[in-house]
Amino acid sequence: MDFEYSEEQVMLRKTVRKFVDEEIMPHIKDWDTNGSFPQEIWQRLADLGLMGVCIPEVYGGSGMDYNSLAIVCEELERGDTTFRTAVSVHTGLNSLSLLQWGTEEQKQKFLVPQAKGEKIGAFGLTEPGAGSDVAALTTSAKRDGDDYVLNGQKTWISLCDQADHFLIFAYTDKQQGHKGISAFIVERERAGFSSKAIKGKYGIRAGNTGELFMEDVRIPVDNRLGEEGEGFKIAMASLDNGRFTVAAGACGLMMACLEASLDYCKVRTTFGKPIGKHQLVQQMLARMEAGYQMSRLLVYRAGELKNSGKRNTRETSLAKWQACDFANQAADDAVQIHGAYGYSDDYPVARYLRNSKAPVIYEGTREIHTIMQADYVLGNREDRELNRMLPAWPFE
């Protein structure tokens, strides 16, 4: 048990923090208002090696450990949830899925350019009628010779208009229930594929989120990830990786809430003394700090299990549930500390509160994770080693 960061991890944190402080913080208010960010940011993320931070060097990545991915997500969300989401989806949900389940040919064709930041990856599971109930999806993939023909719609897909490669889940055999779901890599340029952004989101406004439409999209059999019928298993494994990044990002949001609140406590005076001298304000600050420290321990514990090549569904679920709830509470407390000013765009805490809600919903609602944890405790749920696991770190 070692609670110290390596020199490489310390340097990584400094690098990402400098990037956030200099290239995101000065502009995020305008980007949030305008509902987008400059596409040049993608190139900056690639230049810094952040698009494939935990992908082996042989596949174009930086070759760092899985907790280094957590550090990146934590620091990016300190700037804004938009940028953590971009890395979560691109690396956590897509690239790590290719690393775990892809053939060597698929890794060379799709993973390498993604790890280098030359291409962007996204994840297509949610549908208008299928969120927590994954088996309710209706997208279909019918075999036609050496191809599959995909038809269906996905919604609430991050990077819908920006990604080049999409990991799409569809039924190849509806009669088999969730065992009839398969996973496919779909390139944007395929005929019949289109996307449309969702406007008017409550939070994460600078990010691109929307719908995907597939009308007789023809892809080769070589684009199937895993075997037919392994899609549900692949999706759940992908969510383990995505939830890990979401939990890490929540720690960054708590950090931002605490920093903003402490700054405000230094300049705001009521009843003849700084507001930081009032015990109920101190209670909110203490609650932020406690949530932050506990969540980080849960996150980095899950990361160490990933580094060891072990299943971590239980630990990652707990980290995601608790960290996101703590972050939502921290953002609410930050607004309360700022009073009426917290209800305006004059301070960043209103944005933090808006951004904090989505992670409590996506990649497993708090209710789903509550049920999962109860099932583990009751002995109703047990995780077994998958037939393909993420490679342990250090990578061979």
Secondary structure, 3 states (H helix, E strand, C coil): CCCCCCHHHHHHHHHHHHHHHHHHCCCHHHHHHHCCCCCHHHHHHHHCCCCCCCCCHHHCCCCCCHHHHHHHHHHHHHHCHHHHHHHHHHHHHHHHHHHHHCCHHHHHHHHHHHHCCCCCEEEECCECCECCCHHHCCCEEEEECCEEEEEEEEEEEECCCCCCEEEEEEECCHHHHHHHEEEEEEECCCCCEEEEECCCCCCCCCCCEEEEEEEEEEEEHHHEECCCCCHHHHHHHHHHHHHHHHHHHHHHHHHHHHHHHHHHHHHCEECCEEHHHCHHHHHHHHHHHHHHHHHHHHHHHHHHHHHCCCCCHHHHHHHHHHHHHHHHHHHHHHHHHHHHHHHCCCCCHHHHHHHHHHHHHCCCCHHHHHHHHHHHHHCCCCCCCCCCCCCCCCCC
